[in-house]
Amino acid sequence: MNQTISTRGIWRVIGASSAGTLIEWYDFYIFGSLATVIANQFFPKTNPTAALLSTLATFAAGFIVRPFGALVFGRLGDLMGRKNTFLLTLVLMGGSTFAIGLVPGYEQIGFAAPLLVLLLRLVQGLALGGEYGGAATYVAEHAPPNRRGYFTSWIQTTATLGLFLSLGVILITRHALDSNAEASIKKFNDWGWRIPFLVSILLVIVSIYIRMKMEESPLFKKLKASGNTSKNPLKESFGHKANLKMVLLALFGAAMGQGVVWYTGQFYAQSFMENVCKINFDQSRTILIWAILFATPFFIVFGALSDRLGRKRIMLAGMLLAICLYRPVYRQMLHSADIPAVAQVSSTAIDSSSRQILLQNGFQYTEKTSAGNTIALDKKLESGSYWSLVGLVFIQVLLVTMVYGPIAAFLVELFPTRIRYTSMSLPYHIGNGVFGGLTPFIATLLTTTYTNDKLIGLWYPIVVAGFCFVIGLLYLSNRIDPDVTD
């Protein structure tokens, strides 16, 4: 393949693909970023822990159906083409996200509220199941083989940037509803949380306009012109022993470990800061925003390195580091969020059972007495502890970039063009969507069940990443063949 021809217009291709994928991830992750607020809106308020777990389970449901979306839209993508298929997924994602912003709360329509939200989350999951494979395949099929890691890594940034965008929109909305900070937060918790869902429709419309101007992938056009497109992508992908073997290796040797590292570093980290460390809403989000901002360029770095060193080495190194570092990193997160033993400066009564306390170094927290026990919650960290946590979350997001930056090129290169969309989408969405997407729910469930060990939730991603590391080390090839074309 001539490299000059293959890179012609590549940045326009990356820009158009990334814009839509970024919006889809934004739509998908608003829900997780607002888990505690949504729990209060769509579930009974009598048991906050049960409501939060129910919300995380609804969040996870969107991940569980992603493999079904991969099958449905992967088949369409291999039959009809990449462009039209992921244009359809964008419309479905945008519509369901907008609709979540319109669903009445539990107090208005009772259990119909969480059921409607669950249904819309399932539509989101199906749509995302078809989106990623199409975007990654589309970019990869425009890129020269010896630079696939570099060019597809730009698509890999969109998942993290979608989370970054969702956090930014949430924080801006939360503080823009009223000139009084407390009144603004109350309005946000009551109805303002709907705004990030509703405004997404404007972003989707712009992205649809951009994508409608895109052309079909050159490799798919060539395949279609020759009459060699697959007649039954599902059967060819999973009914043929050799290809099924590659699907299973992709799942158990790469995608599964990548998934748990991704969701630990970006979603469980946020949940842990808010629900275990008791850091307040704004700081837990801005800590993650800073960490994402500093780490995102490394998607490109590790994607480009994978063109030289191989996809396997970098992805497995990320998994191994996660296995070794998670417990020390999270233990240090707990330490950084501990209330320092310094003299109290002042305290202000909030109500009969709680008061706001200010310490000498600027550390603030709310102290609440319940059932004879005094607990500290809603902490506002001083500068040193705050930036310590930014660094600790940065380490986790850096590991995300190692496992996620090269994986699009890795998956594309495993499968032939005629069944690529279907074959790569399924293992990715089982590994990332099911094993990875369940991480916040399972880890939080373990933490709330076994309360004596605040780090017990980490055993889920550690065990899954460890299993994946062993399979990948033994059975995956690190061979880079720049002459492989279709």
C-alpha positions in Angstrom: 0.0 0.0 0.0 1.4 3.4 -0.9 1.9 5.4 2.2 1.3 8.8 0.6 -2.1 7.7 -0.8 -3.1 6.0 2.4 -2.4 9.1 4.6 -4.1 11.5 2.2 -6.9 13.2 4.2 -6.2 11.1 7.2 -6.6 14.0 9.7 -10.1 14.8 8.2 -11.0 11.2 8.7 -9.7 11.1 12.3 -11.4 14.4 13.1 -14.8 13.4 11.7 -14.6 9.9 13.4 -13.4 11.3 16.7 -16.1 14.0 16.9 -18.9 11.5 16.8 -17.2 9.0 19.0 -16.4 11.7 21.6 -20.0 12.8 21.7 -21.2 9.1 22.1 -18.8 8.6 25.0 -19.9 11.9 26.6 -23.5 10.7 26.3 -22.7 7.3 27.8 -20.7 8.6 30.7 -22.9 11.5 31.9 -24.9 8.8 33.7 -21.9 7.4 35.6 -20.6 10.9 36.5 -23.9 11.8 38.1 -24.5 8.4 39.8 -25.1 9.9 43.3 -27.5 12.6 42.0 -29.4 10.2 39.8 -29.7 7.7 42.7 -31.6 10.4 44.6 -33.8 11.2 41.6 -34.9 7.7 40.3 -34.8 5.5 43.4 -36.5 5.6 46.9 -34.5 7.8 49.2 -35.0 5.6 52.3 -31.8 3.7 51.7 -29.1 5.8 50.0 -26.6 2.9 49.7 -29.2 0.7 48.0 -30.1 3.6 45.7 -26.5 4.1 44.7 -25.9 0.4 44.0 -29.1 0.3 42.0 -27.9 3.3 40.0 -24.5 1.7 39.4 -26.3 -1.5 38.4 -28.3 0.5 35.8 -25.1 2.1 34.7 -23.6 -1.4 34.3 -26.6 -2.6 32.3 -25.6 -0.3 29.5 -22.3 -2.1 29.4 -23.8 -5.6 29.5 -25.8 -5.1 26.3 -22.8 -3.6 24.4 -21.8 -7.0 23.0 -25.3 -7.4 21.5 -24.9 -4.0 19.9 -21.5 -5.2 18.6 -23.2 -8.2 17.0 -26.1 -6.3 15.5 -24.2 -3.2 14.2 -21.0 -5.2 13.5 -23.0 -7.3 11.1 -24.5 -4.2 9.5 -21.1 -2.6 9.2 -19.6 -5.6 7.4 -22.7 -5.9 5.1 -23.5 -2.2 4.4 -20.4 -0.3 5.2 -18.7 1.5 8.1 -20.1 5.0 7.4 -23.8 4.4 7.5 -23.6 2.0 10.4 -21.9 4.3 12.9 -24.1 7.2 11.6 -27.1 5.2 12.8 -25.4 4.4 16.2 -24.8 8.1 16.7 -28.6 8.9 16.2 -29.6 6.2 18.6 -27.2 7.3 21.3 -28.1 11.0 21.0 -31.8 10.3 21.1 -31.7 8.0 24.2 -29.4 10.4 26.1 -31.8 13.4 25.4 -34.7 11.2 26.5 -33.1 10.4 29.9 -33.0 14.1 30.6 -36.8 14.2 30.1 -37.8 11.2 32.3 -39.8 12.3 35.4 -38.3 11.3 38.8 -39.4 8.6 41.3 -41.6 11.0 43.3 -43.6 11.7 40.1 -44.1 8.3 38.5 -42.7 5.8 41.0 -41.0 2.7 39.8 -41.7 3.6 36.2 -38.9 6.1 36.5 -36.0 3.7 37.0 -37.5 1.3 34.5 -37.6 4.0 31.8 -34.0 5.0 32.6 -32.9 1.3 32.4 -34.6 0.9 29.0 -32.8 4.0 27.7 -29.5 2.9 29.1 -29.9 -0.4 27.2 -30.4 1.6 24.0 -27.3 3.6 24.8 -25.4 0.4 25.3 -26.6 -1.1 22.0 -25.6 2.0 20.2 -22.1 2.2 21.7 -21.6 -1.5 20.9 -21.8 -0.5 17.3 -20.0 2.8 17.4 -16.5 2.0 18.6 -15.8 -0.8 16.2 -16.9 1.3 13.3 -14.9 4.3 14.2 -11.7 2.3 14.9 -12.1 0.2 11.8 -12.8 3.3 9.7 -9.6 5.1 10.8 -7.5 2.0 10.6 -8.6 1.3 7.1 -7.4 4.8 6.0 -4.1 4.5 7.8 -0.8 2.9 6.5 -0.2 -0.4 8.3 3.2 0.7 9.8 1.4 3.7 11.5 -1.9 2.2 12.5 -1.0 2.4 16.2 -0.3 6.1 16.0 -3.4 7.1 13.9 -5.9 4.9 15.7 -4.6 6.1 19.1 -6.3 9.5 18.3 -9.7 7.6 18.3 -8.6 6.1 21.7 -8.5 9.5 23.3 -12.2 10.1 22.7 -13.4 7.8 25.5 -11.4 9.6 28.1 -12.1 13.1 26.5 -15.8 12.2 26.5 -15.5 11.6 30.3 -13.5 14.8 30.6 -16.2 16.7 28.7 -19.0 15.3 30.8 -17.3 16.2 34.0 -16.7 19.8 32.7 -20.3 20.3 31.6 -21.6 19.0 34.9 -19.4 21.3 37.0 -20.2 24.3 34.9 -23.9 23.6 35.1 -23.7 23.0 38.8 -22.3 26.4 39.5 -24.1 28.5 36.8 -27.7 28.0 38.0 -27.7 30.7 40.7 -25.3 33.4 41.9 -25.5 31.9 45.4 -23.4 28.7 45.5 -25.6 26.7 47.8 -28.7 27.7 45.9 -27.1 26.7 42.6 -26.1 23.3 43.9 -29.6 22.7 45.3 -31.2 23.6 41.9 -28.7 21.3 40.2 -29.6 18.4 42.4 -33.3 19.1 42.0 -33.5 19.6 38.2 -30.3 21.1 36.8 -28.7 17.6 36.4 -31.0 17.2 33.4 -29.2 20.0 31.4 -26.0 17.9 30.5 -28.3 15.2 29.1 -30.4 17.7 27.1 -27.6 19.8 25.6 -26.0 16.7 24.2 -28.6 16.7 21.4 -27.0 19.9 20.0 -23.6 18.2 19.9 -25.1 15.1 18.2 -26.7 17.2 15.5 -23.3 18.9 14.7 -21.6 15.4 14.6 -24.3 13.9 12.4 -23.7 16.8 9.9 -20.0 16.1 9.9 -20.4 12.4 9.5 -22.8 12.7 6.6 -20.0 14.3 4.6 -17.7 11.3 5.2 -16.9 8.8 2.5 -16.8 5.0 2.9 -13.5 3.3 4.0 -11.3 2.7 0.9 -10.7 -0.9 1.9 -14.4 -1.6 2.2 -15.1 0.1 -1.1 -12.5 -2.0 -2.8 -13.9 -5.1 -1.2 -17.5 -4.2 -2.2 -16.4 -3.4 -5.8 -14.8 -6.8 -6.1 -18.0 -8.5 -4.8 -16.1 -10.1 -1.9 -18.0 -8.7 1.1 -19.2 -11.3 3.6 -22.6 -12.8 3.1 -22.8 -13.9 6.7 -20.3 -12.0 9.0 -21.6 -13.7 12.2 -21.0 -17.2 10.8 -17.6 -16.3 9.4 -16.5 -14.6 12.6 -17.6 -17.2 15.1 -18.4 -20.3 13.1 -14.9 -20.8 11.7 -12.5 -22.3 14.2 -9.4 -20.2 13.2 -11.2 -16.9 13.4 -13.1 -17.9 16.6 -9.7 -18.6 18.2 -8.5 -15.1 17.4 -11.8 -13.7 18.9 -11.2 -15.6 22.1 -7.5 -14.5 22.3 -8.5 -10.9 21.7 -11.0 -11.2 24.6 -9.0 -13.1 27.2 -5.5 -11.9 26.3 -6.2 -8.2 25.9 -9.7 -6.7 26.0 -10.7 -8.1 29.4 -7.7 -6.7 31.2 -7.8 -3.4 29.3 -11.5 -3.0 30.3 -10.9 -3.4 34.1 -7.9 -1.1 34.0 -9.9 1.6 32.1 -12.8 1.6 34.5 -10.8 1.3 37.6 -8.6 4.3 36.7 -11.4 6.6 35.7 -14.7 5.5 37.2 -13.9 3.5 40.3 -11.3 6.1 41.2 -14.1 8.8 41.2 -16.5 6.5 43.1 -13.8 5.7 45.7 -12.9 9.3 46.3 -16.6 10.3 46.7 -18.0 7.3 48.6 -15.0 5.9 50.6 -12.7 8.9 51.0 -15.8 11.2 51.4 -14.3 14.0 49.2 -16.8 16.5 48.2 -18.5 16.5 44.7 -16.5 19.3 43.1 -13.1 18.2 44.3 -13.6 14.5 43.4 -14.5 15.7 39.8 -11.8 18.3 39.4 -9.1 15.8 40.7 -10.2 13.4 37.9 -10.3 16.3 35.3 -6.7 17.3 36.1 -5.5 13.7 36.0 -7.2 13.1 32.6 -5.8 16.4 31.2 -2.2 15.5 32.1 -2.4 11.9 31.0 -4.4 12.1 27.8 -1.4 12.8 25.5 0.1 9.5 26.5 -2.6 7.7 24.4 -0.8 9.0 21.4 2.6 8.3 22.9 1.9 4.6 23.6 -0.1 4.2 20.3 2.9 5.4 18.4 5.3 3.3 20.4 3.2 0.2 19.7 4.1 0.7 16.0 7.8 0.2 16.9 7.7 -2.1 20.0 4.6 -4.1 19.4 1.0 -3.9 20.8 1.4 -6.8 23.2 4.4 -5.5 25.1 2.8 -2.2 25.9 -0.6 -3.5 26.8 0.7 -6.2 29.1 3.1 -3.9 30.8 0.2 -1.6 31.6 -1.8 -4.6 33.1 1.2 -5.8 35.1 1.8 -2.3 36.6 -1.9 -2.1 37.5 -1.7 -5.4 39.3 1.3 -4.3 41.3 0.3 -0.6 42.0 -3.4 -0.6 42.6 -3.4 -1.4 46.3 -0.4 0.9 47.2 -2.0 3.7 45.2 -5.4 3.4 46.8 -3.9 3.0 50.2 -2.1 6.3 49.6 -5.4 7.9 48.4 -7.0 7.0 51.8 -4.0 8.5 53.6 -4.2 11.7 51.6 -7.9 12.1 52.4 -7.4 11.5 56.1 -8.4 14.4 58.4 -5.0 15.8 59.6 -4.4 15.9 63.4 -4.2 19.7 63.8 -6.0 22.1 66.0 -9.5 23.0 65.0 -9.9 26.7 64.0 -13.7 27.0 64.0 -16.9 25.0 63.7 -20.4 26.1 62.5 -23.5 24.2 63.4 -25.5 23.1 60.3 -28.3 21.3 62.1 -28.9 19.4 65.4 -26.7 16.5 64.3 -24.0 18.0 62.1 -21.5 20.8 61.9 -19.0 22.3 59.5 -15.4 22.2 60.8 -12.4 24.3 59.5 -8.8 23.3 60.5 -5.7 25.4 60.6 -4.3 24.2 57.3 -7.5 24.9 55.3 -8.8 21.4 55.5 -12.7 21.5 55.8 -15.2 18.8 56.5 -18.7 18.2 57.7 -19.0 16.2 60.9 -22.2 14.3 61.5 -23.5 12.3 64.5 -25.7 9.3 63.7 -26.7 6.5 66.1 -24.2 7.7 68.6 -21.3 7.6 66.1 -19.5 10.7 64.8 -18.4 10.5 61.2 -16.6 12.9 58.8 -18.0 13.4 55.4 -18.0 15.8 52.5 -14.3 16.7 52.9 -12.7 19.7 51.2 -9.0 19.0 51.0 -6.2 21.4 51.5 -3.8 22.1 48.6 -1.2 19.5 49.4 -3.6 16.6 49.8 -5.6 17.7 46.7 -2.6 17.6 44.4 -1.4 14.4 45.9 -4.6 12.8 44.9 -4.3 14.3 41.4 -0.9 12.6 41.1 -2.3 9.2 42.3 -5.2 9.3 39.9 -2.8 10.4 37.1 -0.9 7.2 37.7 -4.1 5.2 37.2 -5.0 7.1 34.0 -1.5 6.7 32.7 -1.9 2.9 33.0 -5.2 3.3 31.1 -3.3 5.0 28.2 -0.9 2.0 28.1 -3.6 -0.6 27.8 -6.0 1.4 25.7 -3.7 3.4 23.3 -2.6 0.4 21.2 -5.7 -1.8 21.4 -7.6 -0.5 18.3 -4.7 -1.2 16.0 -4.2 -4.6 17.8 -7.8 -5.6 17.2 -8.0 -4.4 13.6 -4.9 -6.3 12.6 -6.3 -9.6 13.9 -9.1 -9.9 11.5 -9.7 -9.6 7.7 -11.6 -6.6 6.2 -14.7 -8.6 5.2 -15.5 -9.5 8.8 -13.4 -7.0 10.7 -16.2 -4.8 12.1 -18.0 -7.9 13.6 -15.0 -9.8 14.7 -13.2 -7.0 16.6 -16.4 -5.4 18.1 -17.5 -8.4 20.1 -14.4 -9.2 22.1 -13.8 -5.5 22.7 -17.3 -4.9 24.1 -17.3 -8.0 26.2 -13.9 -7.2 27.6 -14.4 -3.5 27.9 -18.2 -3.4 28.4 -19.0 -6.4 30.6 -15.8 -7.1 32.5 -14.7 -3.4 32.6 -18.1 -1.8 32.9 -19.0 -3.9 35.9 -15.9 -2.7 37.8 -17.5 0.2 39.6 -20.5 -1.8 40.6 -18.6 -4.9 41.8 -15.9 -3.0 43.6 -18.4 -0.7 45.3 -20.5 -3.8 46.3 -17.5 -5.5 47.8 -16.5 -2.3 49.7 -20.0 -1.9 51.2 -20.3 -5.6 52.0 -16.9 -6.1 53.6 -16.6 -2.8 55.4 -13.5 -3.7 57.4 -11.3 -3.6 54.3 -11.7 -0.4 52.2 -9.5 -1.7 49.5 -11.3 -5.0 49.0 -13.0 -3.8 45.8 -9.6 -3.7 44.1 -9.4 -7.5 44.0 -11.8 -7.6 41.2 -9.7 -5.6 38.6 -6.5 -7.2 40.0 -7.7 -10.7 39.5 -9.2 -10.1 36.0 -6.1 -8.2 34.9 -3.8 -10.9 36.3 -5.7 -13.6 34.4 -5.6 -11.6 31.1 -1.9 -10.9 31.6 -1.1 -14.6 31.8 -3.2 -15.5 28.8 -1.7 -12.6 26.8 1.9 -13.4 27.8 1.5 -17.1 26.8 -0.6 -16.9 23.6 -0.5 -13.4 22.0 2.1 -12.6 19.3 4.1 -9.4 19.5 4.9 -9.6 15.8 4.6 -6.3 13.9 4.2 -6.8 10.1 3.9 -3.5 8.3 3.3 -5.3 5.0 0.1 -6.8 6.2 -2.7 -5.3 4.1 -6.0 -6.4 2.8 
